[in-house]
Each structure stands twice: as C-alpha cells, then as structure tokens.
Amino acid sequence: MFERSRKGEHALLIQPHAGGPPDEDLLEEFADLARSAGASVAAVLTARIDRPNAATLIGSGKLDEVKAAAEASGADLILVNHPLSPGQERNLERFLERRVVDRTGLILDIFSQRAKSSEGKLQVELAQLKHMATRLVRGWTHLERQRGGSIGLRGPGETQLETDRRLLQKRLEQLQRRLDKVEVQRTQMRRARLRSELPRVALVGYTNAGKSTLFNAMTGAEAYAADQLFATLDPTVRRIELSGGAAVLADTVGFVRDLPHGLVAAFRATLSEAREADLLLHVIDAADPLRDERIAQVDAVLNEIGAGDLPQVLVFNKIDRLDGVEPRIDRPGEDSSRVWVSARDSQGLDLLRSALGEALQLRHVAGSVRIAPQDARLRARLHELGAVRSEQADEHGWLVEVDLAVADAQRLFAQANGEALRPLLEAVQAPT
C-alpha cells in the first residue's frame, strides 16, 4: 500500500473523451471545479476511451503516461472527470500511488466546504456517506470472502465487515431522521409564507452565473458571493419590494452539467425553493460564450426536479464584461421577458424589478366561481385582493366574477375553503 498524501492540493486532471477531439469547455469547467475545491492544477491529460477498461477505466499505456506526468509535476492527487466504480478507484490508487477522486467525489468535497447551515451540512454528509458506502463495504471484500466457513478463516473479517455496515447504516438512518425533521420545519416556514400571500420567486441558474451577487443587490442581504463554482448551497430567503407589491426572493444552489443525481436528491430542501416558486429568475452569465448551452442544461435540471413548467424571467447578468451592452428589457413573447443587468454594478435592477412585477401579474385567471355560504371566508379574501368584478347572491350563496393572478388563486386554493377555485386553475393548467 502507498502512503496517502494528507495535502491533496496539487492535482493532475484527467479528462476522458470518446472519439474526436476533447471538449475544451468540459476540461476548463473541471479545472474550475478543482480550483474551487482548493486544489492547484499541476497538469492536465486527456484520455481517449473507446472501450472503458473495467479495472481502471483507462488503458495501461495511458496509466503509465499519467504516472510519469504525476511524478514530473509533483501532483499528489489525481482528479478524473468521470464517474469511477469503487474497484476502478482502488486500482488506480494502487497503480498511481496517489489519491484518486472522481467527478462526484470532487463536487461532494466542494459541497462539504460550502455548506454553512446545519441542514446543509446534514445534506452533504448524507450524500457523502451514500457515495462512500460501496467504497467502504467493497474495501473489505477480501475479508468478506471468509464467510464460507473454512476453519481458521472465520470471525474477525466478517465481524469487521458487518460492524462497518451496521455503523454506516445507523448513521445514514440518523441523518435521514434529522433531515426529515428539518424538512418539516422548513415546510412550516413555507406555509407561513403561503399565508402571507406574497408571491415566491426563486433564483436559478448555472453555477457562478452571479445569482448570489444579484440576490444581495436586490435585497440588501449579505449572502456569500464569490467568483467560484457552488459558492451558495444553503437557501437564503428575503422579502423584496416590486412595482405594485412585494414578493419573497430565494437564492438557491447553482446547477452544473452532469450534476450527480444523488446530489440533486440530497439537496431537496434547497431545490424545493425553486420547485415551489411562482416564478423563476433564471440568471445567465451574459459574457459566457456557452450561455445557450448553459440555459439548456439548467432547464434540464429544472425538469428533473419538477420545476420545468414554471414561468421564467431570463436575467442576462455581467453585462459589465461586454462592450456596448446597456441595461434593457427584451420581450420576445407575450408572457416572457429578458432583462440585461450587471448585479456587480447594480445596473438594470430597476428594470428587473419592473419585469418581475409584470411577470407575477401576467398569469391571470378570470371567470365565474360559485361560492357556498359556508365559504364566505373565500369571498372575503377575493374582495380583499380586489379580484371581484361582480357578484350575485342567491339561496345557494354567491356567483362571483373574478379576475386574479394565478399565484393568488393557487394560494387561496391551498387554504381552507378554496375548492371553488379548482375549475379556474384546471383551465389554466390544461394544455392549449
């Protein structure tokens, strides 16, 4: 066995690719991930893989090249931009005599550094343990084979393996219980916001697009913001004033291509802020040459978490990095808008507030609703919102003509006695 380096800050990057030239953008993003984790990039190698090696992912010739490059550059850590099986990771470490971390492990390491809240730390630890589970258990496979009953080979190996399994499972169950408790508390907080009847807006976007900087500029908060990937993990929520009223704005974790599914599941509470929002502010790095690709990747993750159908306002941020681009609003469609801003320089924020106010009121629902006498509270709330256009009373209650924002209709429906609004909401959700 080799002596593992305790530093792990001088990294050699391996970018596998299948046929054709390697994707330079993928490699640059992986280098950014490495630097975000605190590593310096000692060397970079690409590895064409037409048929992955079951034992080491890459072939023997490339292994020799990687080892030579690591020794020449002084790298004490090998980062592979590809998922590795436990066996592949272990075999690579044995041959290269250096610690090996795959893409998922690297992102988990960044997450562990960024999480600040108790909930975020619990989510990170849960994801890490799930990722490490097969590596821990399979690391004892040489002892697990002792189960067969051969004299002199029973006992310690099986005991150690089963002990590790039990301890791991116990910790996973404990973390899950604590996260479930936190989720109940967060749900109660969301219900309180629901009762306040403030529209909910969530910031989403590719990592390092400037979401936290924009959040701070719009709310006056001091959420952590830095020019690095995954600067924000813990959801932060603040009230903002818009033209025509107020709203609740939530900052969320940034997305990245090939975000491991386990991480999406682990950060369910953070992502639920996006899933349960009335409107998404999709923040885009306007100076990124791959911004269209980034938009598509974010939309893919939104679909994965069940937020793909929510309305969006596209915010093209960082126009300070573009020549001749001034703050403006583009309206390519009747119910969509694109706002060009610089969160760093607070340019275009008034335009963004105006676009938000418009977007939250664009989705209106109108029609007749029958309100029974026992649902008088719903009628009173509709009057408070100024949504009643006319009404007629009879022995069955009231026949009310309403015109109100879909967000308001959804909130009233979620509250007691809001069933009368169901036909209007179903009409809005029905495909056109």
C-alpha positions, 0 to 999 in steps of 0.5 A: 500500500502507498502512503496517502498524501494528507495535502491533496492540493496539487492535482493532475486532471484527467479528462476522458473523451470518446472519439474526436477531439476533447471538449475544451469547455468540459476540461476548463469547467473541471479545472474550475471545479478543482480550483474551487475545491482548493486544489492547484492544477499541476497538469492536465491529460486527456484520455481517449476511451473507446472501450472503458477498461473495467479495472481502471477505466483507462488503458495501461499505456495511458496509466503509465503516461499519467504516472510519469506526468504525476511524478514530473509535476509533483501532483499528489492527487489525481482528479478524473472527470468521470464517474469511477466504480469503487474497484476502478478507484482502488486500482488506480490508487494502487497503480498511481500511488496517489489519491484518486477522486472522481467527478462526484467525489470532487463536487461532494468535497466542494459541497462539504466546504460550502455548506454553512447551515446545519441542514446543509451540512446534514445534506452533504454528509448524507450524500457523502456517506451514500457515495462512500458506502460501496467504497467502504463495504467493497474495501473489505471484500477480501475479508468478506470472502471468509464467510464460507466457513473454512476453519481458521478463516472465520470471525474477525473479517466478517465481524469487521465487515458487518460492524462497518455496515451496521455503523454506516447504516445507523448513521445514514438512518440518523441523518435521514431522521434529522433531515426529515425533521428539518424538512418539516420545519422548513415546510412550516416556514413555507406555509407561513409564507403561503399565508402571507400571500406574497408571491415566491420567486426563486433564483436559478441558474448555472453555477457562478452565473452571479445569482448570489451577487444579484440576490444581495443587490436586490435585497440588501442581504449579505449572502456569500458571493464569490467568483467560484463554482457552488459558492451558495448551497444553503437557501437564503430567503428575503422579502423584496419590494416590486412595482405594485407589491412585494414578493419573497426572493430565494437564492438557491444552489447553482446547477452544473452539467452532469450534476450527480443525481444523488446530489440533486436528491440530497439537496431537496430542501434547497431545490424545493425553493425553486420547485415551489416558486411562482416564478423563476429568475433564471440568471445567465452569465451574459459574457459566457460564450456557452450561455445557450448551452448553459440555459439548456442544461439548467432547464434540464435540471429544472425538469428533473426536479419538477420545476420545468413548467414554471414561468421564467424571467431570463436575467442576462447578468455581467453585462459589465464584461461586454462592450456596448451592452446597456441595461434593457428589457427584451420581450420576445413573447407575450408572457416572457421577458429578458432583462440585461443587468450587471448585479456587480454594478447594480445596473438594470435592477430597476428594470428587473424589478419592473419585469418581475412585477409584470411577470407575477401579474401576467398569469391571470385567471378570470371567470365565474366561481360559485361560492357556498355560504359556508365559504364566505371566508373565500369571498372575503379574501377575493374582495380583499385582493380586489379580484371581484368584478361582480357578484350575485347572491342567491339561496345557494350563496354567491356567483362571483366574477373574478379576475386574479393572478394565478399565484393568488388563486393557487394560494387561496386554493391551498387554504381552507375553503378554496375548492371553488377555485379548482375549475379556474386553475384546471383551465389554466393548467390544461394544455392549449 
